[in-house]
């Protein structure tokens, strides 16, 4: 029975991993004026569970984030940016 229960847990974990996918999104960010601003936004994003990489460009006014969509949502990414004092714009 113990072996069977482990198989069920492993199967559930495999199913979750199979449904997770790595996504790249670009989020417009307003209010950044310098490199320190970009660093602050990046530091606000990288601790989030599921964020693999965050690049922030002052010149392009955007954050490019690679993340696991099963662990974090784009809405949570925008909220993390907003908490840094900058404005994450919603893509229309």
C-alpha positions as CSV (number, residue, x, y, z in Angstrom):
1,X,0.0,0.0,0.0
2,X,2.8,2.4,0.8
3,X,4.4,1.9,-2.6
4,X,1.0,2.5,-4.3
5,X,0.4,5.7,-2.3
6,X,3.9,7.0,-3.4
7,X,3.0,6.3,-7.0
8,X,-0.2,8.4,-6.7
9,X,1.8,11.3,-5.2
10,X,4.4,10.9,-7.9
11,X,1.8,10.8,-10.6
12,X,0.1,13.9,-9.3
13,X,3.4,15.7,-9.2
14,X,4.2,14.6,-12.7
15,X,0.8,15.8,-13.9
16,X,1.4,19.2,-12.4
17,X,4.8,19.5,-13.9
18,X,3.5,18.5,-17.3
19,X,0.8,21.2,-17.2
20,X,3.2,23.9,-16.0
21,X,4.9,25.9,-18.8
22,X,7.5,28.5,-18.9
23,X,6.1,31.8,-20.2
24,X,7.8,35.0,-21.2
25,X,5.9,38.2,-20.9
26,X,6.7,41.9,-21.4
27,X,5.1,44.3,-19.0
28,X,5.2,48.0,-19.7
29,X,6.5,49.9,-16.6
30,X,6.1,53.7,-16.2
31,X,7.9,56.0,-13.8
32,X,11.4,54.6,-14.2
33,X,14.1,57.2,-14.9
34,X,17.4,55.6,-14.2
35,X,19.3,52.3,-13.8
36,X,18.5,52.2,-10.0
37,X,14.8,52.2,-10.9
38,X,15.3,49.2,-13.1
39,X,17.2,47.4,-10.4
40,X,14.4,48.1,-7.9
41,X,11.8,46.6,-10.3
42,X,14.0,43.6,-10.9
43,X,14.5,43.0,-7.2
44,X,10.7,43.2,-6.7
45,X,10.1,40.5,-9.3
46,X,12.9,37.9,-8.7
47,X,11.9,36.7,-5.2
48,X,8.5,35.6,-6.5
49,X,8.0,31.9,-6.6
50,X,8.1,30.7,-10.2
51,X,10.1,33.7,-11.6
52,X,13.0,32.3,-13.6
53,X,14.4,35.6,-15.0
54,X,13.6,39.3,-14.9
55,X,15.2,41.9,-17.2
56,X,14.1,45.5,-16.8
57,X,14.9,48.2,-19.4
58,X,14.6,51.9,-18.5
59,X,15.1,52.8,-22.2
60,X,12.2,50.6,-23.3
61,X,10.1,51.2,-20.2
62,X,9.4,47.5,-19.8
63,X,10.1,44.4,-17.7
64,X,10.6,41.1,-19.6
65,X,9.9,38.2,-17.2
66,X,10.3,34.5,-17.7
67,X,8.1,32.5,-15.3
68,X,6.3,29.2,-14.6
69,X,2.6,29.9,-15.1
70,X,1.6,27.2,-12.6
71,X,3.4,29.2,-9.8
72,X,2.8,32.8,-10.5
73,X,0.4,34.9,-12.6
74,X,0.9,38.0,-14.7
75,X,-1.4,39.8,-12.3
76,X,1.0,38.9,-9.4
77,X,3.9,40.1,-11.5
78,X,2.2,43.5,-12.0
79,X,1.4,43.7,-8.3
80,X,5.0,43.1,-7.4
81,X,6.1,45.9,-9.8
82,X,3.5,48.3,-8.3
83,X,4.8,47.5,-4.8
84,X,8.2,48.9,-5.8
85,X,6.6,52.3,-6.4
86,X,6.5,52.1,-10.2
87,X,3.4,51.5,-12.3
88,X,2.9,48.2,-14.2
89,X,0.7,48.9,-17.1
90,X,-1.9,46.4,-18.3
91,X,-1.4,45.3,-21.8
92,X,-4.5,46.0,-23.9
